[in-house]
Amino acid sequence: MYMDLISALPSVLTFDNFFAVVIGVLSGIAVGAMPGLSATMAISVLVPFTFGLDPLVALGLMAGIYNGAMYGGAIPAVLLRIPGTPAAVATSFDGYPMAQQGRGGFALQVAVVSSAIGGIASALALMLLAPPLAKVTLLFGPSEVFWIAVFGLCSIIFLLGESPIKGLISACFGIFVSMVGADPITSEDRFTFGQLELLDGINMVILLVGLYAMPPVIDLLEQPLETKEAGKALKTESLIRSLPKMFRFWKTWLRSSFIGIWIGILPGAGGSMAAFMAYNEARRTSNNPNEWGQGEPEGVAAAETANNADTASALIPALTLGIPGTAVAAVMLGGLLVHGLQPGPMLFRDNPDIVFGFMWQFLFGAILLIFLGGSLATNSFSHLLKLPRPVLGSIIIVLMFIGVYSINERMFDVYLMLGFGLIGYVMDKFKFPLPPVVLGLILGGFAEENLRLTLLIGQGQWSALFANTTSLVLVAMTIAVVVGPMIKRRLVKNRQSKGE
Amino acid sequence: MNNNNTNPLLRPMIVIAFCILIASAAFLLPALELTGNASLLPVAMLIALMVLSVILVITDIKKARTNKTPNKPALQSPGRVFGALLSVFVFVTSVDLFGFYLATAIFVPVAAYLFGCRSLKVLVASDVIVVAGIYLIFGMAMAKDFPMGSIW
């Protein structure tokens, strides 16, 4: 499969693809720089606009946005102590004190170089680890595929959210939404209530835009945060002159990259956890831990390397098994589906150019960060913080409308998106996790088809689901994912009560 | 309606749980009419949702009894949230009635003004840039057709 990786390179090196990554990185930095907006939201809003594009161009945009947004979050974190994205919280610990000492420019240079290094390490991990994993999963039959879907859902439910009950409700809702439309085997209408628009099922994009774009838009209008300090010019020297001062961080870059990659692969963890872990580890091994939190650039390096190292690696389980490690990866799976690409091992067999091209785009996106996220761009993007939030909110509402309406050019989809938006807002406010809904929609139909196929092959016998060793291993892994956090929670509780 | 309400029926999580229970029960009726294995997963999911919503009610009541510290309200300014949701709905409906470009040209500055932007320069500039940008990018370059409005 590594030969496919090399042969995919020429297809990526076209002007269109390269331009898409550049635009993606720039848009990602802009989105990340604005508190309240996230890579997940940006990709959700973008997906409908990529319908008419070549799949690689569309995926290049997404890869660029993901990489760019992870760095962009550092801009307000350093300048205003307002993390642009949750993953940038740890960046503000030392970045903001540096800005107050007049070293904000250097802090952002450390952030951009570290983000690029983390992103490159992550893309290389994706390139090296995903192909062999996909090769193994190609041998799976319907019962194994069904259990993989169950394992993926359980991982997201029990490892991502604070409350398994809420996670389960989200997942059941997502699976139920995937059942709307004609039955895949008997073509019987399910929950269409005579609406012809629902016969083909509910389009993933409508759900994505509603769930992920509506809550931040309402938040933008609800809290008109003024950021008067933003937009001040940063005093920086050129990146080439600053680079030698950063070489002493090489151990931190290496360690944080490993932490970020590992956290990215684990389903349910995310960039913020990677950044916190890397920050703590770097501080623990530092010679001067007492200076951390008062403007130590190594702290910025640790956090930014780790939160970018989590990006491409989160796609290892997503692309090979269809199990996204993070919310952004879940939305990216939605983006793949929009272009008729079903995530999973078949993707590597049927569309090697696209899947391996996507990996190259992640690598290019990370490298481009150094060139596009330099002081000129950072200065420009820091001005974005001055944009009034109500204006931004109303523009995003118009973009949401255009994106959803453009899918089939019908108002029905827009009203459906409003409905999902309302549900998404309530879920978001009351802490029902959103990724299980998306994963339920992605894996629901997939799981149902393979479950029914297994039952057909097994002549209606449920024991067919446990007929081989791989299935049993997957069942055991699922049980471990469900029971593990419960045991951990109980142990923590016992320890706390003993402490009291 | 806030998280500190002593009346269980007014606690938001319980209201949500009841909404889930009622919606699941309503969808369960058509799900039971499906033939063969077509009903397998939908029925399983709906029953699971009903059971989970009951568990949600029980855990929330337990939490309310044991938790003495006051919780932060879920919505900081309910009026603004309601206004924001209403503005999105009004925008979509007005697109349906008056057409996309007219509705957008009115919606962007009015919504921004109502939600706190008072700079006339910013309002006019953003309106012109958004409408012209959409027309050039989506209308001209991508040849997208938007609703013309049913009222005309």
Interface residues (C-beta under 8 A of the other chain):
Chain A: G52 I165 K166 L168 I169 C172 F173 I175 F176 M179 D183 I185 T186 E188 R190 F191 F193 M214 V217 I218 L221 E222 Q223 P224 P388 R389 P390 V391 G393 S394 I395 I397 V398 F401 I402 Y405 S406 E409 M411 V414 Y415 L418 G421 L422 Y425 V426 K429 F430 G444 A447 E448 L451 R452 L455
Chain B: P12 M13 I16 I20 F27 P30 A31 L34 T35 G36 N37 A38 L40 L41 P42 M45 L46 A48 L49 L52 S53 I55 L56 T59 A74 L75 Q76 S77 R80 V81 G83 A84 L85 S87 V88 F89 F91 V92 V95 D96 F100 T104 F107 V108 A111 A112 Y113 L114 F115 G116 C117 S119 V122 L123 S126 V130 I134 F138 M142 K144 D145 F146 P147
